[in-house]
Amino acid sequence: MSATDTDPIDYFATTAPTFGGRLQAARNAKGLSVARLGEKLGVEAERVEIWESDKDTPRANRIQMLAGLLNVSIIWLITGEGNGTTHVAETHDRPTIINDTLGEIAQLKTTLMDAHDKLESLEQRLQGAS
């Protein structure tokens, strides 16, 4: 065996090679199975496996949901830079219920910010029409 066969891949390094590798690392750090993550996202487990194997990537709204559920930044999930490398490892030490709740809060914040932006856009459109 070569040294690379025995050395584990450091998915939490900023140089983690792919989106799928980072997704898998974050899911594992959170202690979720592929099936459970799929259930939380409302997709089949096979879809998550496709993302993790880099055969396809999720749409932007799913990436946003993934980041919230896994307690990582969207930027880290996409590029490997930013909040995610250390943060993911730290979340593993917390009870699952806390991580789940924090993930749901992050997802809700994003949803509310999107709704706020949409409301402002609609308000401006109505004011412009009068």
C-alpha positions in Angstrom: 0.0 0.0 0.0 1.2 3.5 -0.8 1.0 6.3 1.7 -2.0 7.7 -0.1 -3.9 4.5 0.3 -3.7 4.7 4.1 -4.0 8.5 4.6 -7.6 9.7 5.0 -8.8 12.4 2.7 -9.0 15.7 4.6 -12.4 16.9 3.3 -12.3 19.8 5.7 -9.1 21.3 4.2 -9.7 24.4 2.1 -8.3 22.5 -0.8 -11.1 19.8 -0.7 -11.3 18.9 -4.3 -15.0 18.9 -5.3 -18.4 20.1 -4.3 -19.4 16.4 -3.9 -16.5 15.8 -1.5 -17.4 18.8 0.6 -21.1 17.8 0.6 -20.2 14.3 1.8 -17.8 15.6 4.4 -20.4 18.0 5.8 -23.1 15.4 5.8 -20.8 12.9 7.6 -19.8 15.6 10.2 -23.4 16.2 10.9 -24.0 12.5 11.4 -26.6 12.2 8.6 -27.1 9.3 6.3 -27.6 9.9 2.6 -31.3 8.8 3.0 -31.8 11.2 6.0 -30.3 14.2 4.2 -32.5 13.4 1.2 -35.5 13.2 3.4 -34.8 16.6 4.9 -34.3 18.1 1.5 -37.4 16.4 0.0 -35.3 14.5 -2.6 -34.5 10.8 -3.2 -31.3 9.4 -1.6 -30.1 8.6 -5.1 -30.1 12.4 -5.9 -27.8 13.1 -2.9 -25.5 10.2 -4.0 -25.4 11.8 -7.5 -24.4 15.1 -6.0 -21.8 13.6 -3.8 -20.2 11.7 -6.7 -20.1 14.9 -8.7 -22.2 13.5 -11.5 -24.5 16.5 -11.2 -24.9 19.5 -9.0 -28.0 20.7 -7.2 -29.8 23.9 -8.2 -29.1 27.1 -6.3 -32.1 26.8 -4.0 -31.0 23.3 -3.0 -27.4 24.4 -2.4 -28.9 27.1 -0.1 -30.9 24.5 1.8 -27.9 22.1 2.0 -25.8 24.9 3.5 -28.4 25.6 6.1 -29.1 22.0 7.0 -25.4 21.2 7.3 -24.4 24.4 9.1 -21.8 25.4 6.4 -21.6 28.5 4.3 -22.8 28.4 0.7 -19.4 29.7 -0.4 -17.6 26.9 1.4 -19.9 24.3 -0.1 -19.3 25.6 -3.6 -15.6 26.7 -3.5 -14.1 25.2 -0.3 -13.3 28.7 1.0 -14.9 30.5 4.0 -16.9 29.2 6.9 -17.1 25.5 6.7 -13.7 23.9 7.2 -13.4 24.3 11.0 -17.1 25.0 11.6 -18.2 21.6 10.2 -15.7 19.8 12.5 -16.9 21.8 15.5 -20.6 21.0 14.8 -19.8 17.3 15.1 -19.2 17.7 18.8 -22.6 19.2 19.5 -25.7 17.1 20.0 -27.6 16.4 16.8 -30.7 18.3 18.0 -28.7 21.5 18.4 -27.2 21.1 14.9 -30.6 20.3 13.4 -32.2 23.3 15.1 -29.3 25.6 14.0 -29.7 24.3 10.5 -33.4 25.0 10.5 -32.8 28.5 11.8 -30.3 29.2 9.1 -32.7 27.9 6.5 -35.6 30.0 7.9 -33.4 33.1 8.0 -32.6 32.6 4.3 -36.3 32.1 3.5 -37.3 35.2 5.4 -34.6 37.3 3.7 -35.8 36.1 0.3 -39.4 36.9 1.2 -38.4 40.4 2.4 -36.6 41.1 -0.9 -39.6 39.8 -2.8 -42.0 42.1 -0.8 -39.8 45.1 -1.4 -39.8 44.4 -5.1 -43.6 44.0 -5.2 -44.0 47.2 -3.2 -41.8 49.2 -5.6 -43.7 47.8 -8.5 -47.0 48.8 -7.0 -45.7 52.3 -6.2 -44.4 52.7 -9.7 -47.7 51.7 -11.2 -49.7 54.3 -9.3 
